[in-house]
Amino acid sequence: MGQSDIEIMLEAPTTVGALKSMIKLPNGASLSEASLTQTIMAAVDQEMVDDSAMVSVTSEVAFFPPVTGG
């Protein structure tokens, strides 16, 4: 995404998938659209989750590509 952090104020709990749709990348596409062509993993409050996981108004959410190496 090119940013270390952004703040989104939620009025009600939502899913990770819905949150991905709210986040716009510099090219104008949503993070949800970007995940169609590349793997984007998510963690909510430091626990790995999928797009159906719930995000509360106080959750910390991290998105990142898969990491490999040794």
C-alpha positions as CSV (number, residue, x, y, z in Angstrom):
1,M,0.0,0.0,0.0
2,G,2.9,2.3,0.5
3,Q,1.8,3.5,3.9
4,S,2.8,2.3,7.3
5,D,-0.5,3.2,8.8
6,I,-3.9,4.7,8.1
7,E,-6.8,5.3,10.4
8,I,-10.4,4.5,9.5
9,M,-13.2,5.4,11.8
10,L,-15.8,2.6,11.8
11,E,-19.3,3.3,13.1
12,A,-20.1,-0.3,13.5
13,P,-18.3,-3.7,13.3
14,T,-17.5,-4.9,9.8
15,T,-15.6,-7.7,8.1
16,V,-12.0,-7.6,6.9
17,G,-13.3,-8.1,3.3
18,A,-15.5,-5.0,3.7
19,L,-12.6,-3.0,5.2
20,K,-10.5,-4.0,2.2
21,S,-13.1,-2.4,-0.1
22,M,-12.9,0.9,1.9
23,I,-9.1,1.2,1.5
24,K,-8.0,2.9,-1.7
25,L,-4.5,2.5,-3.1
26,P,-2.6,5.2,-4.9
27,N,-3.7,3.9,-8.3
28,G,-7.3,4.3,-7.3
29,A,-8.1,0.6,-6.9
30,S,-9.3,-0.7,-3.6
31,L,-7.3,-3.1,-1.6
32,S,-10.1,-5.7,-2.3
33,E,-9.5,-5.3,-6.1
34,A,-5.7,-5.6,-5.6
35,S,-6.2,-8.9,-3.7
36,L,-7.7,-10.4,-6.9
37,T,-4.3,-10.5,-8.5
38,Q,-2.0,-10.8,-5.5
39,T,-2.2,-12.5,-2.1
40,I,-2.8,-10.0,0.7
41,M,-2.9,-11.5,4.2
42,A,-4.6,-9.9,7.1
43,A,-4.3,-9.9,10.9
44,V,-6.8,-8.5,13.4
45,D,-5.3,-7.6,16.8
46,Q,-2.2,-9.6,15.8
47,E,-4.1,-12.8,14.9
48,M,-4.1,-14.1,11.3
49,V,-7.6,-14.0,9.8
50,D,-9.5,-14.3,6.5
51,D,-11.9,-11.9,4.9
52,S,-14.9,-13.1,6.9
53,A,-13.3,-12.1,10.2
54,M,-15.0,-9.3,12.1
55,V,-13.3,-6.0,12.8
56,S,-14.6,-4.0,15.8
57,V,-14.4,-0.2,16.1
58,T,-11.3,-0.6,18.3
59,S,-9.5,-3.3,16.3
60,E,-6.0,-3.0,14.9
61,V,-5.8,-4.5,11.4
62,A,-2.7,-5.3,9.4
63,F,-2.5,-6.1,5.7
64,F,0.7,-7.5,4.2
65,P,1.9,-9.8,1.4
66,P,3.1,-13.3,2.4
67,V,6.6,-13.4,3.7
68,T,9.1,-16.2,2.9
69,G,12.7,-16.8,3.5
70,G,15.1,-18.5,5.8
